[in-house]
Amino acid sequence: MKRPMLRGVRVLDLTNVLSGPFATLHLALLGAEVIKIENPKDGDLARKLGILPQLNEQLMGTSFLAQNANKQSITLNLKAPEGKEIFKRLAKTSDVVVENFRPDVMDRLGVGYQTLSALNPRLIVCAISGFGRTGPDAFKPAYDQIIQGLSGEMDVNGDERLHPLRAGFPVCDTVGGLNAAFAIMSALYARERTGEGQFIDIALLDSIMPLMGWVAANLLIGGSKPVPMGNDNFTAAPSGMFRTQDGYINIAANKQEQWESVCDVLGVPELKSDPRFQKRDIRKKNRKELTPLLEARLVERPTAEWADQLNAHDVPSGAILPLGEALTQPQVQHRGVLQEVEVEGIGMLKLFGLTAQFEKGSGQITTPPPRLGAHTEAVLTGIGITAEELKALKAKGVV
């Protein structure tokens, strides 16, 4: 049986909505004990976010369900003195704390890094925010779309008709979460060698910008500003989206031999000798003339047939699928990208599991996203709080 690779690692998760929960989800899928600490009133804001009002009312919104499998939930009012002390007791026996408040919130609550590190020098604290803890924008509020705009990401999307253009999913939040998970794993590895914990400062703005390395390099090194090209790939032609008989296809003929194969498969060998299209850089300049010539043939047959033939000739090609078809395509099913888990009172759900596959480790969903405070009693009695004390804490609104 494969062993969860982070078994024995305890994570205190103070995060809300997406970037932080996405980071801790990956730690939980790898086997870490992730204790989600939520406010007693209504918990993580994501519990109220989603397409189904009845689930939002149950504080189990689809946005929450998507990011919180394999976690425990306890309620704790960190503004109450008793809540602070309980949190400190938990931190003494934990390995990681993750939070995505504004930069000064943890210090104002009296549970900042310096305080926690004094209690547990091996503790790793990861803070995720829009802009990081330093710099002129450090204390500004931020959501995913704000970061998409400030990072230049929206500037490189769209075309001459629709520009700038936001990505259709919260790419900055999710990339920031992945960056945080990567950093936490690195800090855990370093601690194995040094015995010391440390503080990690993750900014969503920092996290997303290196993903634009190619377009940024063209500007920084080549002095060329990005031109919005819609579904065309600026690196080659033909490389982008093309219309077929029953929809659209992506074709990426990035090499000269792939271009020649496109001509052969589509039955237009004369284009190989056309001076407008003979060489890569010339084709890129004349892509607007090339696309209709290719689509005149592509519209004669369905996408699936063209994709099969082009792939068989080593030209990367694929259909442009609606999300529903993308989630159920055989390759995704074969790889187990989606896993099933039953949530009491809701039913069987399909959620994303860990997409890295390990020979000797596992990353499975083992428990459903938790109801608010479902593990409060078990976790707090585990650090010595008695049933009578727990009752008093509940009466005071501390838990």
N, C-alpha and C positions, 0 to 999 in steps of 0.2 A: 504493500500500500504506500502510495506517495505521501510524504510528510509535508504539511504546510510549512513554507520556508520561514515565515515570521512567527511561528508558534512560540509563545513565551514573551512576546513583545506586547506591552500594554500601551495603548494610545488613548489619551484624553482628547476628545474631539469637541471643540467649542464652536465649530463652524456652522454657517448658515448658507442656504440656497444652493450654490453650485461649485464655485472654485474649490473651497475647502472640503465640502462633502465628496467631491470627485477625487480629491487627493486621498482622503482617508478611506474611500471605497476601495481603492487599489491596495492599500495596506491591509484592509479587512479581507479582501479576496485572497491575499497571500498568507492569511492565517493569523494576522495580528488580532489581539483582543482590543477592539475599538469601542470605547465607551462614549457614547454621544451625550453630552451634557447640555440640557435644554432648559429654557425658562419654564417654570411651572404652569404658566397661564396657557400658552398655546404652542410652545416649542419653536422649532425651526420654521421660518417663514415659508419654506418650500412645502410644508404640510398643507398650506392653503392654496397652493398654486397648481393648476392643472385644468384639463378640459372637462372633467367630470365634477359638477358641483356637489354631488352626494359624497364623493371622496374628500373633497375639500372640507366639507362640514365635519367629517370624521377625523380631520387632521391627518389624512393619509392621501394627500393629493398626488397626482401622477408624477409631478416633478420631484417630490420626496421619494416616492417608491423607486424611481429610476436610479437614485444615487446612494441608497442606504441599506442595501442587503448586508448581511453578516455583521451588523452592528448591534450593540446594546444601547438602550436609551434610559437615562436617568434624568430626573428633574432636579434643578438646584438653582436657587436664587443667589447669584454671586454678589448681589448688593447687600445681602443680609450678613452680619458678622458670622453667624453660624455657618452660612453657605461658604464663605471664604475659608473658614477653618476646615470644613469638610473637603473642599477642593485641595487645600494644601496637604491634607492627609493622603488624598488620592495621588497627588503629584509625587509624594515621597516614594511610592511603590510603582511608579510608572516610568516608561522609557521615553515617551514622546508626548508633547502637547501641541496641538494644532489649533490656531485661531485665525479668523479673518475679520476682526474688528478694525476700526480706524486705529492708527498707530499709538495713540495714547490711552486707549481704553483699558487695557490690562493693567497698566501702571496705576491708573486712577482707581481701579477696583482693588488695588493692593496685592495683585497676584502677577506682577510683571516678571520678566525673566530674571532680574537680579534677585528678587525674593525667592522665586522657585529654585533657582540654581543654588542658592545658599542652603536650601532644604535638601536638595538632591543634585549634587555636582555632575552626575551622569545623565541628567535630563537634557533632552533635545527639545527645544521650543521652536516651532515654525510659525511665523506670522505671514499671512497672505493679505495683501491689500492692493488697491488699484495702482499706486505709484511708489510703494515702498515706504520705509520709515524716515528717509532723508530726502532732501531736495526741495525746491520751491513749491512743488505740487503735492507734497507728502500728505497733507491733511485735507485735500479735496475729495469729495465723494466720487465714486466711480461705479458704473455698471458696464456690462460687456459692450454695449453699443458705443458708449463714450470712449472706451479704449480702442474699439475698432476704428473710430474716426481719428483719434489722436495718434495712432500708430502708423497711419498711412495705408492700413489694410483696405479701407473703403476706397481709397484713391486708386488702387490698382485693380479694383473690380469694376464690372459693368462695361459698357461700350459707349459709342457716341450718342446713343439715344437715352441711356440710363446710366448716369454717372454723377457723383460717387454712388456706390452700392454696398449695402451691408450684406455680410454673409448670412445665409439662411438659418444658421444655428449659432449658439453662443461660443464661438471659436476661442475667444480670448479667455473666457472663464475656464474652459476645459483644458486649454493648453497651460494656463497658469496652474491648474490643479495637477496636471501631469508633471510640470516642472517642480512643484512642491514635493510630490511623491518621490521623484528622482533625487531631490536634494536630501530628503529625510533618509532615504536608503543609503546615500553616500555618507551622511553623518553617522548613521548606525554602524556602517563599516569602519569609519574612522575611530569610533568609540571602542570598537573591538581591539584596536591597536594601541589606543592611548588611554582608554578608561575615562575619557572626559566627554561630557556633553557640550552642546554649543547652541547658539542662537542662529536661526536662519531667517533671512529677510527676503520674501518673494514679492515682486511687483508684477501685476498683470501686464503692464506696459512693457517692462523689460522682457517678459516671457514671450510675447508674441512677435516682437520685432525681428529676432534672428530667423524666424521662419520665412522671412522675405529676403533671404540671403542673396538669391540670384538677381532679383530686381533691384535690390539695394546696391549690389556690386556693380551693376550696369551704370548706376548713377554715381556712386562713390569713386569708381575706378575708370569707367568709360565716359562719364559725363552725360549719359543719356537718361532723360527723364522717362518714367513709365508712360506708355500710351494705352489707355483702356481698350482692350481688344475683345471683350466679351468672352465667347467660348473658343476663341482661337488661342493657340499656344505661340507665344512670341519667339520661341526658340527654333521653330521649324515650320515648314509648310509642305504638304498638307498635314496639319496637326491641329485638331479641334473637332467641332461638332458639324455633322452634315446630315441633310434630310434624306430619308429613304422612303420606300413605298408605304411603310406603315408607322413611321416615327422618325427617330434620329439615331445616329451612330457616332461614337467617338473613334477617330482614326488618328494614330500618332506615328506618322512616317518620318522619324527623326534622322534616319540614315539615308544616304543616297540609294543604297540597294533596296531599302524599304519603299522609297518613292518609285523606283522602277517596278517593284512588285505590285504596287497599287495600280500602276498603268496597265500591267499585264492582266491582273485579276479583273479590273473593270473593263478591259477590252478597248483601251485607248492608248495603244503603244506609240502613236504619233506624238503624244504629249512629251515623251522622253526626249525627243529631238527638237521640240519647240524652243526657240531661243529664250522665251519668257520664263521657261520652267526647267532649263537644263541643270542649273546649279542651285544649291541650297539657298544661298543668300539672295539670288535673283528670284527664286520662287517666293521667298518671304515678302519681297517688295511687290510681287504681282499676285498675292494670294486672292485678292478680290476678283481678278480675272480667272483664276484657277478654280475657285470653289464652284461656280455654276457649271463649269465643264465637267467636273466630277459628279455633281449632283444630278446632272442630266442622265447619267448612267445609274447612279445609286437609287433613284426613285423608281427604277424598273423592277426592283426586287425588295423583299422584306429585310429588315435589319439582321435577323438571325442568320440568314443565308450569307449575307455579306461578311458578317463577323466571323463566321466559321471559315470562309474561304480566305479572308485576309489573315487571320491568325495562323491558318495552315501554311501560309507563305511568310510567316515570321513578321507580320505587320501587326503590332498591338492594336486591337480593336475591341469594341464592346458596346452593347446597347446602353442607352440612357434610360434608366429604370425609374418608375415611380417608387416612392419609399416602400410601399407595401410589397412590391415585387423584389426590391433590393433586400429586404429583411428575410424573405423566404426563398431566395435563390439557392440552388443545390450546394454551391460552394460554401456559402455562409452557414447552411445547415450542417454540412459535413464538418466544418471546423468548430462547431459548437459555440459560435459567437453569442448566441442567445441561449439562456438556460431557463428552465421552468422552476418556479418556487410557489408554494401555496401560502397565501396570506389568509389567516382566519377572518371570516366575515367579508372577505372580498373575493376570494377564489384563486384559481391558478393564474399566475402572471408569467410572462416572458420578460426577462431582464438580461442586460448585457453582463457577461462574466468577464474574467480576465482574458485578454486576447493573446497574451504571450503563453506559449506552451512549453513546459519544462519536462525534461526527461525524468528528473528525480524530485520534482516538486509539484504541488497542486495549486490551483487557483479557482476553486469551485465555489459557487453559491451554496452555502450550507444552512443558512437561516434567513427568514424573510426580513424585510424592513420592519423595524419595531414600532409598536404603538408607543405613543408618548408616555414616558416614565415606566415602561413595562418592566425594567430591570432595576428600578430604584432600590427596592427592598433587598434584592440579592446582592447588589454591589455594595451598598452601605453596610449591611450586616457583615459583609466580608472584610470591612476595615474596623469592625468592632463596635458599631453602633447598635444598641439594643432595640428590641421591638418597642419598648416604652419610650425611648428617645426618639425613635422614628415617628411614633404617633404624635409626640410633642412638636417635632419639626414640621409635620404635615399641618398641624393646627395653626402654626405660625406662618405658613406659606413659604417656608424655606425650601421644601421639596414638594 
